[in-house]
Amino acid sequence: MDLVAFGFQDKRNPQVFNGALSFTVQSNELPEFQNFLQIRNPHLNEEDGFIEDFWQQAFNCQLPSSVADGRVNKNCSGDEKLESLPGAFFEMSTTGQSYAIYNAVYAVAHALRTAVIALFFPNMLCSFSIQLYHFLKRVSFNNTAGDMIAFDQNGEFVTGFDIINWVFSPNQSLQKVKVGRMDPLAASEQAVTINENAITWHSWFNQVLPLSVCNDPCHPGYSKKRIEGKAFCCYDCARCPEGKISNQQDTADCIECSEDYYPNKRQDSCIPKFITFLSYGEPLGIGLAISALFFSLITVLVLVTFVKHKDTPIVIANNRSLTYTLLLSLLLCFLCTLLFIGQPQMVTCLLRQTAFGIVFSVAISCVLAKTIMVVWAFAATKPRTRMRGWVGKSLANYIVLSCSIFQAGICMIWLVTSPPFPHFDMHLDVEEILLECNEGSTFTFYCVLAYLGFLALLSFFVAFLARKLPDSFNEAKFITFSMLVFCSVWLSFVPSYLSTKGKYMVAVEIFSILASSAGLLGCIFFPKVYIIVVKPELNSREQLRKLCSQTRD
């Protein structure tokens, strides 16, 4: 189709070839090729009869040197230009045929040169019976377009084909678009490649492209799986692996969704993941928030009761300042759980664990101070003891302050070296993006918990030693039981925390804070509130003197 009689254009409409596909030898543009064509004319080589015949046929004219033809009405001037011919019948660019002829001529030229050298230097060959083919199949050179020209072991030049799409415009100009290629040296699945989107089809055709397959096409959600031993157009349809999709028909391979998307059930599209965290809008968050507020209210009522009866013996005997400090720290423990609920922010992430650690250390330090003060008070009542001078507010304040400052130092190191921060966990769940507070330094977080555990065990040990002291105003038994509850809660917290994921890890920590704080509040203060409110007759100086006389005995 590269050379067609000009008369064909007169009789046929080239639009019939619009959208056609053709194969041409793979080619490359040769330097100076267009200049070579532009200077061609029948007068340049008058002995070349082919140019005369071609010229008359292409331009539909008569040369003076040729026999008159009655069908032609005009004479050729010889100055006609080849670039004026329609592209459908003569191309100025290097066609596949021109490129192949060009390479063939140069291959023969290289073979002849090698043969001439061999004739003049007979020592290079054992035989003088030189055949051109012997040298031709060993030719190897780079042409002027930079392509390597060589023959294989069978003496054949292996090349591929370009797939060309013919596109005619309304003014009959032709544009040949390369839409694919055939490469015999490529792998079988890549031997033929076609860019379907680049093809312009004839208006006669519908929009459904023909499929060359021996089975039904693979629908989205599946990918093609080659059948061994059968043609490349025969394949099975394999379901996309988990986590991958295919959104087109006859996809060669499935693709993964981006981190913030996940495949739908049909695996033919990606769905945006939704961001999740422990919020006030879900039942779990609402329940924990109500629990925190309820225990906070109970703590406030207990504090009001103790303040209202601050001059009664039971309040005085249990160190009012320590009692108030412990109740305020428990109130803050309940309220700090609200920092764990809601969308994590930078401020809330910084305050969550540090506020919990410091406030809880104050509460446990108060319990430890109360326990030590109970033991110290009963020891000071013995005759001839030197411990009476140590019984007072200064010792309790020193214990609370020193224990709390140490925990505050750990939290300060945590915030300076590796502070917590908001973090999006893309891979925890297939359909969710978890917005959480990354602890920054897990080691420091467990150091905070370990220090709280140390204070609790120390309080439990001291209270256990003082459990047999007189009962009415003695807190040792109640502190022992409260520390037993506290330690049980936090010992079960660690495996529960490590075995849960996402927002349920936060819920486990909130529950542990509420349970342990409620244990301290109930075990230490419920018996005292019961005496103050229900049994006021036990809250008297006579009862205290009776206990003191029992202690001396």
Backbone torsions as a table, in degrees:
resi	resn	phi	psi	omega
1	MET	NA	3.6	-179.1
2	ASP	-80.7	-28.6	178.0
3	LEU	-125.3	115.4	179.9
4	VAL	-130.9	143.0	-179.6
5	ALA	-56.8	140.3	-179.4
6	PHE	-63.5	-30.6	178.3
7	GLY	-64.0	-23.4	178.6
8	PHE	-65.0	-34.1	179.5
9	GLN	-68.1	-31.1	-179.6
10	ASP	-69.4	-32.7	-173.1
11	LYS	-97.6	-22.7	-175.0
12	ARG	-121.0	145.7	175.3
13	ASN	-88.0	118.4	-177.7
14	PRO	-65.0	-11.9	178.6
15	GLN	-61.8	-16.9	178.4
16	VAL	-63.9	-24.2	179.8
17	PHE	-94.0	3.2	-178.9
18	ASN	-63.4	128.5	-179.0
19	GLY	86.1	0.8	-179.2
20	ALA	-70.4	154.8	175.4
21	LEU	-112.9	137.0	179.1
22	SER	-136.4	160.5	177.4
23	PHE	-109.1	137.5	175.5
24	THR	-139.0	149.0	179.3
25	VAL	-59.5	137.9	178.9
26	GLN	-57.7	131.7	-174.7
27	SER	-135.0	172.3	176.0
28	ASN	-142.5	149.7	-176.6
29	GLU	-70.8	127.3	-179.2
30	LEU	-91.3	134.7	177.6
31	PRO	-61.2	141.9	175.0
32	GLU	67.9	6.9	-177.7
33	PHE	-67.1	-42.2	179.7
34	GLN	-66.0	-37.1	176.6
35	ASN	-62.4	-37.0	177.7
36	PHE	-61.8	-41.9	-179.6
37	LEU	-71.1	-34.8	-175.5
38	GLN	-67.6	-24.9	-179.0
39	ILE	-96.8	1.1	179.3
40	ARG	-71.8	137.8	171.0
41	ASN	-159.1	162.2	-174.9
42	PRO	-69.0	-15.0	-179.9
43	HIS	-87.1	-13.8	-176.7
44	LEU	-69.4	-42.8	176.4
45	ASN	-130.9	87.7	-174.2
46	GLU	-69.3	-23.0	179.5
47	GLU	-80.1	-5.7	179.9
48	ASP	-87.3	98.7	-177.8
49	GLY	-68.8	-25.1	-178.8
50	PHE	-64.8	-43.2	-178.3
51	ILE	-62.4	-39.0	178.8
52	GLU	-62.6	-47.8	-179.8
53	ASP	-62.7	-44.1	-180.0
54	PHE	-62.7	-43.5	-177.2
55	TRP	-61.0	-45.7	-179.8
56	GLN	-65.3	-37.7	-178.4
57	GLN	-75.4	-37.6	-177.1
58	ALA	-71.8	-40.3	-175.7
59	PHE	-100.9	2.0	176.5
60	ASN	53.9	52.1	-179.3
61	CYS	-139.9	177.2	-175.1
62	GLN	-120.5	125.3	173.5
63	LEU	-81.4	147.2	-178.8
64	PRO	-60.8	-30.6	-175.6
65	SER	-81.6	-7.6	-176.6
66	SER	-98.0	165.8	179.2
67	VAL	-70.8	138.4	-177.0
68	ALA	-62.9	138.0	179.0
69	ASP	-122.2	119.3	-175.6
70	GLY	-66.0	-17.5	-178.5
71	ARG	-81.0	-12.3	-178.3
72	VAL	-103.4	130.6	-173.8
73	ASN	-102.5	-6.0	-177.7
74	LYS	-134.0	160.6	179.7
75	ASN	-100.6	150.6	177.1
76	CYS	-84.3	133.5	176.7
77	SER	-86.8	-21.6	-175.8
78	GLY	87.7	-9.3	179.1
79	ASP	-98.3	6.6	177.3
80	GLU	-60.5	151.2	-178.2
81	LYS	-110.1	134.3	-179.9
82	LEU	-64.8	-31.0	-179.0
83	GLU	-68.5	-11.9	177.8
84	SER	-80.6	-11.8	179.3
85	LEU	-73.2	145.8	177.2
86	PRO	-57.9	142.9	-178.3
87	GLY	-63.7	-19.6	179.9
88	ALA	-70.3	-20.9	-173.9
89	PHE	-117.2	-18.4	175.1
90	PHE	-155.8	125.0	-177.8
91	GLU	-106.8	138.8	178.1
92	MET	-83.7	-17.0	178.3
93	SER	-83.3	168.9	-178.8
94	THR	-75.7	112.0	178.4
95	THR	-83.6	169.9	178.9
96	GLY	-61.4	-39.0	179.3
97	GLN	-66.2	-45.0	179.0
98	SER	-61.0	-41.4	-178.5
99	TYR	-65.5	-41.4	179.5
100	ALA	-65.6	-42.5	178.7
101	ILE	-64.5	-42.2	179.6
102	TYR	-58.1	-48.7	-179.9
103	ASN	-65.5	-36.4	-179.4
104	ALA	-65.2	-43.6	179.7
105	VAL	-62.1	-44.7	-179.2
106	TYR	-69.2	-31.8	177.0
107	ALA	-65.3	-42.8	177.4
108	VAL	-64.3	-39.6	-179.9
109	ALA	-62.7	-43.0	178.1
110	HIS	-65.1	-38.8	178.9
111	ALA	-65.7	-41.5	178.3
112	LEU	-63.6	-41.0	179.6
113	ARG	-62.9	-41.5	178.0
114	THR	-64.6	-38.2	179.5
115	ALA	-66.6	-39.6	178.7
116	VAL	-63.8	-42.6	178.2
117	ILE	-61.1	-40.1	-179.7
118	ALA	-65.8	-33.8	178.9
119	LEU	-66.8	-38.2	-177.8
120	PHE	-83.3	-16.9	178.3
121	PHE	-126.4	78.8	-173.7
122	PRO	-64.8	-20.6	-179.2
123	ASN	-67.1	-16.4	-178.9
124	MET	-75.8	-17.1	-179.6
125	LEU	-128.4	149.7	177.9
126	CYS	-83.1	-19.6	-177.0
127	SER	-129.5	145.7	177.9
128	PHE	-93.6	-2.7	178.0
129	SER	-79.5	84.7	-174.8
130	ILE	-88.7	128.2	175.1
131	GLN	-115.8	138.7	-176.4
132	LEU	-61.2	-37.0	-178.2
133	TYR	-62.4	-34.5	-179.8
134	HIS	-58.2	-39.8	179.1
135	PHE	-84.0	-30.5	-175.4
136	LEU	-66.3	-40.9	-176.8
137	LYS	-74.7	-8.1	176.3
138	ARG	-104.0	8.5	-178.8
139	VAL	-70.2	139.9	175.1
140	SER	-152.4	118.9	-178.9
141	PHE	-158.1	166.1	174.3
142	ASN	-102.9	126.6	179.1
143	ASN	-78.2	-179.9	-175.9
144	THR	-69.3	-16.2	175.2
145	ALA	-85.3	-4.3	178.8
146	GLY	90.2	5.3	-179.7
147	ASP	-87.8	145.7	178.1
148	MET	-82.0	126.1	178.6
149	ILE	-113.4	117.4	179.8
150	ALA	-156.8	161.0	-179.3
151	PHE	-110.3	150.5	-179.5
152	ASP	-80.8	-171.6	-176.3
153	GLN	-64.4	-20.2	177.1
154	ASN	-92.2	6.2	-178.6
155	GLY	74.6	23.5	-178.3
156	GLU	-111.9	145.6	176.1
157	PHE	-94.7	109.2	-175.6
158	VAL	-90.0	121.5	178.4
159	THR	-139.9	168.7	179.7
160	GLY	-108.8	-168.9	-179.5
161	PHE	-128.9	142.6	169.5
162	ASP	-91.0	140.2	176.0
163	ILE	-97.5	118.3	-172.3
164	ILE	-110.7	135.4	175.7
165	ASN	-104.9	121.9	-179.3
166	TRP	-87.6	122.7	-179.2
167	VAL	-124.3	115.6	178.1
168	PHE	-100.6	134.6	174.6
169	SER	-88.9	167.4	-179.5
170	PRO	-59.0	-26.7	178.9
171	ASN	-87.3	17.2	175.5
172	GLN	72.6	6.8	175.4
173	SER	-75.4	148.8	-173.9
174	LEU	-112.4	137.9	171.5
175	GLN	-127.2	124.0	179.1
176	LYS	-100.8	117.5	-175.5
177	VAL	-107.2	127.4	176.4
178	LYS	-79.0	118.3	-175.2
179	VAL	-115.7	-1.1	-179.8
180	GLY	179.6	-174.4	179.2
181	ARG	-157.5	159.0	173.0
182	MET	-119.5	121.7	-176.1
183	ASP	-121.7	106.9	-177.6
184	PRO	-69.7	-17.1	-178.0
185	LEU	-90.7	-8.1	-179.2
186	ALA	-83.0	168.8	176.3
187	ALA	-62.5	157.5	-172.3
188	SER	-59.3	-37.4	-179.2
189	GLU	-74.5	-11.7	178.7
190	GLN	-116.6	13.2	-178.3
191	ALA	-65.4	-34.3	177.7
192	VAL	-123.7	122.1	176.6
193	THR	-125.0	132.1	-178.8
194	ILE	-135.1	132.4	173.2
195	ASN	-92.7	96.4	-174.3
196	GLU	-63.0	-32.9	-177.3
197	ASN	-69.9	-19.1	-178.4
198	ALA	-88.2	-7.3	-176.1
199	ILE	-83.2	133.8	171.8
200	THR	-104.8	113.5	-177.2
201	TRP	-88.9	158.1	176.2
202	HIS	-65.7	149.8	-178.1
203	SER	-64.0	-18.2	177.2
204	TRP	-67.6	-27.9	-175.6
205	PHE	-83.0	151.0	173.5
206	ASN	-84.8	-175.6	-174.2
207	GLN	-84.9	-4.1	179.3
208	VAL	-88.4	115.9	-177.1
209	LEU	-77.6	146.0	178.5
210	PRO	-68.1	144.5	179.0
211	LEU	-114.6	130.2	177.2
212	SER	-101.1	84.9	-178.2
213	VAL	-138.1	160.4	177.6
214	CYS	-108.1	14.5	177.7
215	ASN	-153.0	173.8	179.4
216	ASP	-66.3	150.9	-179.7
217	PRO	-68.7	156.3	176.8
218	CYS	-84.3	126.0	-178.3
219	HIS	-78.9	163.3	174.6
220	PRO	-54.5	141.7	-173.2
221	GLY	99.5	-9.6	179.1
222	TYR	-127.5	161.7	175.1
223	SER	-132.2	157.8	-178.3
224	LYS	-75.1	136.6	176.6
225	LYS	-125.3	116.8	-173.7
226	ARG	-65.2	142.1	177.3
227	ILE	-96.7	118.4	-178.5
228	GLU	-63.4	136.1	176.7
229	GLY	86.8	-0.4	179.0
230	LYS	-117.8	170.3	-178.1
231	ALA	-62.3	159.0	-175.7
232	PHE	-64.3	-22.3	-179.1
233	CYS	-85.3	0.8	177.2
234	CYS	-104.6	128.0	-176.9
235	TYR	-157.3	160.8	172.9
236	ASP	-96.6	162.2	176.8
237	CYS	-106.9	116.1	-178.9
238	ALA	-105.2	136.8	177.3
239	ARG	-62.2	139.8	179.0
240	CYS	-61.3	140.8	176.2
241	PRO	-60.8	161.4	179.7
242	GLU	-60.3	131.9	180.0
243	GLY	92.2	-1.3	-179.8
244	LYS	-123.5	161.5	-179.6
245	ILE	-138.7	165.7	165.6
246	SER	-139.6	125.1	-175.4
247	ASN	-108.2	12.6	177.2
248	GLN	-131.9	163.3	179.2
249	GLN	-80.2	143.1	177.9
250	ASP	57.0	46.2	177.6
251	THR	-76.4	135.9	-179.5
252	ALA	-71.5	-31.7	-179.1
253	ASP	-151.5	151.4	177.9
254	CYS	-83.6	156.8	-178.2
255	ILE	-121.1	157.6	178.1
256	GLU	-90.4	147.4	173.4
257	CYS	-76.3	158.3	175.8
258	SER	-66.8	169.0	-173.3
259	GLU	-59.5	-34.1	-176.7
260	ASP	-94.1	16.6	175.5
261	TYR	-131.2	160.7	175.9
262	TYR	-140.7	153.7	-177.6
263	PRO	-70.4	146.5	173.1
264	ASN	-77.8	178.9	-175.1
265	LYS	-64.8	-32.9	179.7
266	ARG	-81.9	-8.8	179.5
267	GLN	57.3	37.9	177.2
268	ASP	-118.8	3.8	175.4
269	SER	-160.5	164.9	-179.9
270	CYS	-106.7	137.7	-178.5
271	ILE	-113.1	136.7	178.7
272	PRO	-63.9	136.1	173.9
273	LYS	-72.7	149.2	177.3
274	PHE	-103.1	143.7	-177.1
275	ILE	-80.0	133.1	-177.4
276	THR	-128.7	147.7	173.7
277	PHE	-163.0	166.3	179.6
278	LEU	-72.6	107.2	-173.2
279	SER	-113.7	167.7	176.4
280	TYR	-76.7	-8.5	-177.0
281	GLY	-91.3	0.9	179.0
282	GLU	-114.3	156.5	-175.4
283	PRO	-56.7	-39.5	-178.5
284	LEU	-64.3	-45.5	179.2
285	GLY	-65.2	-40.7	178.9
286	ILE	-63.7	-44.0	-179.2
287	GLY	-62.5	-43.3	179.9
288	LEU	-68.4	-38.4	179.2
289	ALA	-65.1	-42.5	178.8
290	ILE	-64.4	-39.4	178.3
291	SER	-62.5	-43.2	179.3
292	ALA	-62.3	-43.6	179.7
293	LEU	-67.9	-36.2	179.6
294	PHE	-64.2	-48.0	179.7
295	PHE	-68.0	-30.7	175.8
296	SER	-64.6	-41.7	177.5
297	LEU	-63.3	-42.4	178.6
298	ILE	-61.8	-41.4	179.6
299	THR	-64.0	-41.2	177.5
300	VAL	-61.8	-42.2	179.2
301	LEU	-63.6	-41.1	177.6
302	VAL	-64.0	-42.3	179.4
303	LEU	-63.3	-43.0	177.8
304	VAL	-61.6	-39.9	179.0
305	THR	-62.4	-43.6	-179.1
306	PHE	-69.1	-37.2	178.4
307	VAL	-67.3	-39.6	-179.7
308	LYS	-65.5	-33.2	-178.6
309	HIS	-111.3	38.6	-174.9
310	LYS	-67.3	-21.2	-177.7
311	ASP	-96.6	4.8	178.2
312	THR	-81.1	154.2	-175.6
313	PRO	-58.5	-38.5	-174.6
314	ILE	-67.6	-33.9	178.1
315	VAL	-74.7	-41.6	179.7
316	ILE	-65.5	-42.0	-176.6
317	ALA	-65.8	-23.2	-177.0
318	ASN	-102.8	23.0	174.1
319	ASN	63.5	94.0	-174.5
320	ARG	-58.8	-44.3	-177.1
321	SER	-62.8	-41.8	177.2
322	LEU	-65.0	-39.4	-179.9
323	THR	-63.0	-45.6	179.6
324	TYR	-64.7	-42.1	179.8
325	THR	-62.8	-42.7	-179.9
326	LEU	-64.6	-42.5	-179.6
327	LEU	-66.4	-40.2	178.0
328	LEU	-65.6	-40.6	178.8
329	SER	-66.7	-37.1	176.2
330	LEU	-66.2	-38.0	176.4
331	LEU	-60.7	-42.8	178.4
332	LEU	-68.6	-32.1	177.1
333	CYS	-62.8	-43.9	178.2
334	PHE	-64.9	-42.0	-176.7
335	LEU	-73.1	-30.3	-178.3
336	CYS	-67.8	-18.0	176.6
337	THR	-66.1	-21.5	178.3
338	LEU	-67.9	-21.3	176.2
339	LEU	-68.1	-22.9	-178.4
340	PHE	-82.6	-13.6	-177.3
341	ILE	-103.1	141.0	-178.8
342	GLY	105.3	173.9	-177.7
343	GLN	-67.3	125.0	180.0
344	PRO	-62.5	130.9	173.8
345	GLN	-121.2	169.7	-179.4
346	MET	-60.6	-42.8	-178.0
347	VAL	-66.4	-47.1	-178.6
348	THR	-65.2	-35.4	178.1
349	CYS	-65.9	-36.9	178.8
350	LEU	-70.1	-32.9	-174.2
351	LEU	-89.9	-24.6	-172.5
352	ARG	-50.9	-71.6	-172.3
353	GLN	-73.1	-36.7	-177.9
354	THR	-68.0	-43.2	178.1
355	ALA	-64.2	-43.7	177.7
356	PHE	-59.8	-46.5	-177.6
357	GLY	-63.3	-44.3	-177.3
358	ILE	-70.8	-46.4	-178.1
359	VAL	-64.5	-41.1	179.9
360	PHE	-67.8	-35.7	177.4
361	SER	-65.2	-35.0	175.0
362	VAL	-63.2	-43.7	-179.3
363	ALA	-63.3	-46.4	-178.9
364	ILE	-68.6	-34.8	177.7
365	SER	-64.0	-37.6	176.2
366	CYS	-64.1	-41.8	178.0
367	VAL	-63.4	-42.5	178.5
368	LEU	-63.8	-41.9	178.9
369	ALA	-64.7	-41.3	178.6
370	LYS	-63.4	-39.0	-179.7
371	THR	-65.6	-45.7	179.6
372	ILE	-64.6	-39.5	179.5
373	MET	-64.8	-35.9	177.4
374	VAL	-63.3	-48.8	-179.9
375	VAL	-62.6	-43.5	-177.4
376	TRP	-65.9	-37.7	-177.7
377	ALA	-66.0	-44.9	-179.5
378	PHE	-72.3	-29.2	175.9
379	ALA	-71.0	-30.6	-178.3
380	ALA	-74.5	-15.7	-179.2
381	THR	-80.0	-10.6	179.9
382	LYS	-72.7	147.7	-179.2
383	PRO	-63.8	151.0	175.5
384	ARG	53.7	35.7	177.1
385	THR	-98.4	149.2	178.4
386	ARG	-97.0	6.4	-174.9
387	MET	-87.6	-6.8	-176.8
388	ARG	-64.4	-31.6	-179.3
389	GLY	-69.0	-19.0	-178.9
390	TRP	-89.6	-11.7	-177.9
391	VAL	-79.9	118.3	-179.1
392	GLY	170.7	-178.8	-177.3
393	LYS	-69.2	-29.5	-174.6
394	SER	-62.4	-41.8	179.6
395	LEU	-64.2	-44.8	-180.0
396	ALA	-63.9	-43.1	179.5
397	ASN	-63.9	-38.3	179.0
398	TYR	-63.6	-41.9	179.9
399	ILE	-63.8	-47.7	-178.0
400	VAL	-63.9	-45.0	-176.0
401	LEU	-67.5	-44.8	-177.4
402	SER	-67.0	-42.1	-179.8
403	CYS	-67.1	-37.2	-178.6
404	SER	-73.1	-38.3	-179.5
405	ILE	-63.9	-37.7	179.0
406	PHE	-62.2	-43.5	177.4
407	GLN	-65.7	-39.2	177.5
408	ALA	-62.5	-35.0	176.8
409	GLY	-64.7	-41.2	176.8
410	ILE	-61.8	-43.8	179.9
411	CYS	-65.8	-35.9	178.9
412	MET	-65.9	-42.7	176.4
413	ILE	-61.1	-39.4	178.7
414	TRP	-60.8	-47.1	-177.6
415	LEU	-68.5	-30.3	-177.7
416	VAL	-80.3	-43.0	-174.0
417	THR	-83.1	-51.3	-176.1
418	SER	-148.8	77.8	-174.4
419	PRO	-72.6	156.3	173.9
420	PRO	-65.6	157.4	-178.8
421	PHE	-155.7	154.5	176.1
422	PRO	-65.7	141.7	-174.6
423	HIS	-145.6	137.0	175.0
424	PHE	-96.4	116.8	176.3
425	ASP	-95.9	106.4	-175.8
426	MET	-81.3	-20.8	-167.4
427	HIS	-112.1	4.6	-178.5
428	LEU	-69.2	-38.6	-178.3
429	ASP	-136.9	150.2	-176.8
430	VAL	-65.7	-39.8	-171.9
431	GLU	-104.2	-1.5	-173.7
432	GLU	-127.8	152.2	167.7
433	ILE	-112.0	116.4	-177.1
434	LEU	-85.5	120.6	172.6
435	LEU	-94.9	112.5	-173.6
436	GLU	-135.7	170.6	171.8
437	CYS	-96.4	112.3	174.5
438	ASN	-73.8	129.8	-173.9
439	GLU	-68.6	-10.4	-178.5
440	GLY	76.0	-81.6	177.3
441	SER	-109.8	106.1	178.8
442	THR	-66.2	-33.9	-179.8
443	PHE	-61.4	-44.9	-179.8
444	THR	-66.2	-36.4	178.4
445	PHE	-60.3	-44.7	179.2
446	TYR	-73.1	-24.2	172.9
447	CYS	-65.2	-40.5	176.6
448	VAL	-60.9	-46.3	179.0
449	LEU	-65.8	-38.6	-179.1
450	ALA	-65.1	-38.4	178.8
451	TYR	-66.3	-41.0	175.4
452	LEU	-61.0	-40.4	177.8
453	GLY	-64.5	-36.9	177.8
454	PHE	-64.0	-45.9	178.5
455	LEU	-62.4	-39.8	-179.1
456	ALA	-66.2	-42.9	179.1
457	LEU	-65.7	-37.7	178.4
458	LEU	-65.1	-42.8	177.3
459	SER	-63.2	-41.3	179.3
460	PHE	-62.7	-41.7	-177.8
461	PHE	-66.1	-45.5	-179.5
462	VAL	-66.5	-42.5	179.8
463	ALA	-65.7	-34.7	179.6
464	PHE	-65.4	-36.5	179.0
465	LEU	-67.9	-28.4	-176.2
466	ALA	-100.4	16.3	-172.8
467	ARG	-70.3	-21.3	-175.5
468	LYS	-95.7	8.8	176.3
469	LEU	-72.4	164.0	-178.2
470	PRO	-51.7	144.8	-164.7
471	ASP	-83.9	-40.5	-162.7
472	SER	-57.5	-44.1	-179.1
473	PHE	-116.6	13.9	-178.0
474	ASN	-93.9	124.8	-179.0
475	GLU	-91.4	-4.8	-169.8
476	ALA	-58.4	-44.6	-179.1
477	LYS	-64.1	-42.1	-178.8
478	PHE	-68.1	-38.6	177.2
479	ILE	-66.1	-38.8	177.8
480	THR	-58.9	-46.8	-179.1
481	PHE	-67.9	-38.9	179.7
482	SER	-64.8	-40.1	177.8
483	MET	-68.8	-31.1	175.8
484	LEU	-65.5	-42.0	175.9
485	VAL	-64.4	-44.6	-178.9
486	PHE	-59.2	-50.6	-178.1
487	CYS	-64.6	-37.8	179.3
488	SER	-62.9	-42.0	-179.4
489	VAL	-62.7	-47.7	-174.4
490	TRP	-79.0	-23.7	172.9
491	LEU	-69.4	-35.1	176.1
492	SER	-79.4	-17.9	-179.4
493	PHE	-65.7	-43.7	-173.2
494	VAL	-59.7	-54.0	178.2
495	PRO	-64.4	-34.9	178.7
496	SER	-66.6	-40.3	-179.6
497	TYR	-65.0	-40.7	-177.4
498	LEU	-76.5	-22.1	-177.2
499	SER	-92.4	-8.2	179.1
500	THR	-104.0	165.5	-178.3
501	LYS	-133.7	157.6	172.5
502	GLY	67.1	-141.2	-176.0
503	LYS	-69.3	-17.5	179.3
504	TYR	-73.2	-22.8	171.9
505	MET	-63.8	-42.0	177.6
506	VAL	-64.0	-41.0	-179.7
507	ALA	-63.8	-37.6	178.8
508	VAL	-63.8	-42.2	180.0
509	GLU	-67.1	-41.0	178.0
510	ILE	-61.4	-44.5	179.7
511	PHE	-61.5	-40.3	180.0
512	SER	-65.5	-40.7	177.7
513	ILE	-62.9	-46.4	-179.1
514	LEU	-65.1	-43.6	-176.8
515	ALA	-66.0	-45.4	-178.3
516	SER	-68.8	-40.0	177.6
517	SER	-65.3	-42.2	177.5
518	ALA	-64.1	-34.0	176.8
519	GLY	-63.7	-43.5	176.9
520	LEU	-64.2	-45.1	-178.5
521	LEU	-62.3	-46.6	-176.1
522	GLY	-71.2	-44.9	-174.0
523	CYS	-72.9	-35.3	-176.2
524	ILE	-87.3	-40.9	-169.2
525	PHE	-102.9	-22.4	-179.2
526	PHE	-62.1	-43.7	178.2
527	PRO	-61.3	-36.5	-178.9
528	LYS	-70.7	-43.0	178.3
529	VAL	-63.3	-36.4	178.4
530	TYR	-62.3	-42.2	179.4
531	ILE	-68.2	-42.9	-177.4
532	ILE	-65.2	-40.6	-173.1
533	VAL	-91.8	-45.7	-171.7
534	VAL	-95.2	-38.9	-176.4
535	LYS	-118.5	64.0	-177.0
536	PRO	-65.0	-20.5	-179.9
537	GLU	-66.4	-24.5	176.5
538	LEU	-78.6	-17.9	-178.2
539	ASN	-93.3	68.4	-175.4
540	SER	-140.8	161.9	179.2
541	ARG	-68.5	-33.4	178.5
542	GLU	-60.3	-42.9	178.4
543	GLN	-62.7	-39.1	179.5
544	LEU	-66.5	-42.2	178.0
545	ARG	-63.6	-37.7	179.0
546	LYS	-61.5	-41.5	178.7
547	LEU	-66.7	-40.5	-179.5
548	CYS	-63.4	-41.2	178.4
549	SER	-65.2	-37.0	177.1
550	GLN	-64.2	-36.6	-178.8
551	THR	-67.9	-40.7	179.3
552	ARG	-64.8	-38.4	179.4
553	ASP	-64.6	NA	NA
